[in-house]
Amino acid sequence: MTDPAALPERLRLRVVALVSAVLPSISPVPPALRKVAGFAPARRARLGGGAIWAALGDDAFREHAAVQVAAVEASVDDPVDAAARAWLVRDEGWETLVEGVVDSLAEEEARDEHAHVEHARLTAQVAALQAELAGLRAEHRKELERAKADHKVLRQRLGEARSVLRAAEEARDAAIAARDEAVATAEASTRTAEADVRRLRAQLEEAESSAAASRRDTRSERDAASIRARLLLDAVVDAATGLRRELALPAVSGNPGDAVESALAGVDAAPASSAPASPALLEQTLALPRARLVIDGYNVTKQRWPSASLEAQRSRLVAALGPLVARTGAETTVVFDAAESTVRTAMPAPRGVRVVFSPEGVIADDVIRQLVAVEPRGRVVVVVTGDQAVARDVAREGARVVPSAALEGLIG
């Protein structure tokens, strides 16, 4: 269901509505949408829906829009809203969710088509009955004309019936008067009933307002309790972190026998690393409080996407890190080597991911060493690299070194 043209109209409109609501927050905004971004929220989807939908054909813009839409509270009971968000974000299993909603909408359209056919059939029946009624009226008019002709002839012969006719006219007038009186009484009753309905509606609106106010008060109390609990938790975590920093507790690494074994072998003992050995353990490590992740960019991308251009490698890696950082909350920095270049490309990155290019004349390995060196001993710092020299240096500083394969297992 990646083909935009295959989406039902209702789902496309929901996607456009979600993106138009957050359009001013998306950076960068495509040139074709800059004017639309300045519209009022109610006018963006109506006047710029086509341009927004066309821009979503660009995966980079769609991913930026997905990040902003994900920050907006979703409608819990609306499957179309969930499918539209899944189509934008495209997390694992999104296609199944979107296809389910598309099938549901197709069933609704089928039911609507059946109702339309039934409506057309009933309309045809009404038209046939109206035609039949018109024929009866025409026949009735002809009979009435013949009766009038007969009445004209008989009027001359039945003068004596005039008195009877006047009596009938008086009776008719009385009946009309009675009818008018009944109509007036019915109108008065209708006005009274309408007044009662308005009064009951006012009471209902007042009751609904009271219920809404009560719900708001309850929600506010619940939110306040959550904030207090979160502040207490943050205070405890910060206090523990501050205590660890004050005591300068180093991370425990290596084994007591490493130095002896290295001396017997005649080599310098390499610092041991408590690095996670699998993608699952890596994700658990990154989920630890205030974890720090430093990635040797090209060292990872040239193994993962060797045939792609450097720009494509950078874009794929940074985009793939977004879901991982969102899950773990790890503070993440990707370092790319630009020692031989004077140009630094500005790259959009997901929330929580920073992209750094090494300065001119400085290789990325040295930047990684600097980033690890400034971190306090005891903080969880994970470095993803396949460079053994960098691995040894950062391990001595207390960092946990992870091979590129472990990270590839998480970002797909």
Secondary structure, 3 states (H helix, E strand, C coil): CCCHHHCCHHHHHHHHHHHHHHHHHCCCCCHHHHHHHCCCHHHHHHHHHHHHHHHCCCHHHHHHHHHHHHCCCCCCCCHHHHHHHHHHHCCCCHHHHHHHHHHHHHHHHHHHHHHHHHHHHHHHHHHHHHHHHHHHHHHHHHHHHHHHHHHHHHHHHCCCHHHHHHHHHHHHHHHHHHHHHHHHHHHHHHHHHHHHHHHHHHHHHHHHHHHHHHHHHHHHHHHHHHHHHHHHHHHHHHHHHHHHHHHCCCCCCCCCCHHHHHHHHCCCCCCCCCCCCCHHHHHHHHCCCCCEEEEEHHHHHHHHCCCCCHHHHHHHHHHHHHHHHHHHCCEEEEEECCCCCCCCCCCCCCCCEEEEECCCCCCHHHHHHHHHHCCCCCCCEEEECCCHHHHHHHHHCCCEEECHHHHHHHHC
